[in-house]
Amino acid sequence: MTAAAELVDNDFLRQFELKTGNDFAKIEYSLQERKIFLTKLIIPEEVTDQNFAGDFLKLVFENVEERNLSVVPTSPEIAKFIRRNRQYKKLLPVGLRI
């Protein structure tokens, strides 16, 4: 899925987008100083792959890490993903625990 996928950072709508068939999976965000607040995860109903959300989040976290930003997950699904994938805890700001 993600090998051919292209993650798009839509600055105007403040969301990461990933094309899925005729629709887009989205993660809405707010950027403040050196922190990116991931506020909402939207996966189209047509997506049936159980690993899709995790693969999408991995692409987003790689992008955030390249930009040298800290991640503040305000969405329960994204916080849950970080708890299950401890390698991304390094992207959390100092003092934030999940």
C-alpha positions as CSV (number, residue, x, y, z in Angstrom):
1,M,0.0,0.0,0.0
2,T,2.5,2.6,1.1
3,A,5.2,1.7,-1.3
4,A,3.5,3.5,-4.2
5,A,1.6,5.9,-2.0
6,E,2.4,9.5,-1.9
7,L,1.8,11.5,1.2
8,V,0.7,15.1,0.6
9,D,1.0,17.9,3.2
10,N,-1.9,20.2,2.3
11,D,-0.9,23.4,4.0
12,F,-4.0,25.3,3.0
13,L,-6.4,22.7,4.6
14,R,-3.8,21.9,7.3
15,Q,-4.0,18.1,6.8
16,F,-1.9,15.2,5.5
17,E,-3.6,13.4,2.7
18,L,-3.1,9.9,1.2
19,K,-5.1,8.9,-1.9
20,T,-7.2,5.8,-1.5
21,G,-9.1,4.9,-4.6
22,N,-11.6,7.7,-5.2
23,D,-11.2,9.3,-1.8
24,F,-8.5,10.6,0.6
25,A,-7.4,9.4,4.0
26,K,-6.7,12.5,6.1
27,I,-5.0,13.6,9.3
28,E,-5.9,17.1,10.3
29,Y,-3.3,19.1,12.2
30,S,-2.4,22.4,13.7
31,L,1.1,23.7,13.6
32,Q,2.4,25.9,16.5
33,E,6.0,26.8,17.0
34,R,8.0,23.6,16.6
35,K,5.0,21.4,17.5
36,I,2.4,19.7,15.3
37,F,-0.9,18.8,16.9
38,L,-2.5,15.9,15.2
39,T,-6.1,16.5,15.8
40,K,-8.2,14.1,13.7
41,L,-7.7,10.9,11.8
42,I,-10.2,10.3,8.9
43,I,-10.1,6.9,7.0
44,P,-12.7,6.4,4.2
45,E,-15.2,3.6,4.7
46,E,-14.0,2.0,1.5
47,V,-10.7,1.1,3.1
48,T,-10.9,-2.4,4.5
49,D,-7.2,-3.0,5.2
50,Q,-6.7,-3.3,8.9
51,N,-3.1,-2.0,8.6
52,F,-3.9,1.0,6.6
53,A,-4.2,3.5,9.4
54,G,-0.9,2.3,10.9
55,D,0.9,2.6,7.6
56,F,-0.6,6.1,7.0
57,L,0.5,7.2,10.5
58,K,4.0,5.8,9.9
59,L,4.3,8.0,6.7
60,V,3.1,11.0,8.6
61,F,5.6,10.4,11.5
62,E,8.5,10.0,9.1
63,N,7.5,13.3,7.5
64,V,7.3,15.0,10.9
65,E,10.6,13.6,12.0
66,E,12.3,14.9,8.8
67,R,10.9,18.4,9.5
68,N,12.3,18.1,13.1
69,L,9.0,18.8,14.8
70,S,7.5,17.4,18.0
71,V,4.2,15.6,17.8
72,V,1.3,16.3,20.2
73,P,-1.5,13.7,19.5
74,T,-4.9,15.1,20.5
75,S,-6.8,12.3,18.7
76,P,-7.3,9.2,20.7
77,E,-6.6,6.9,17.7
78,I,-3.2,8.6,17.2
79,A,-2.3,8.5,20.9
80,K,-3.1,4.8,20.9
81,F,-0.9,4.2,17.9
82,I,2.1,5.9,19.7
83,R,1.5,3.8,22.8
84,R,1.7,0.6,20.6
85,N,4.7,1.8,18.6
86,R,7.1,3.1,21.2
87,Q,9.7,4.1,18.6
88,Y,7.6,7.2,17.9
89,K,7.6,8.4,21.6
90,K,10.9,10.2,20.8
91,L,8.8,12.6,18.7
92,L,6.7,13.7,21.7
93,P,7.7,17.1,23.3
94,V,9.6,16.9,26.6
95,G,7.3,16.3,29.5
96,L,4.4,14.9,27.5
97,R,3.4,11.4,28.5
98,I,0.9,9.2,26.8
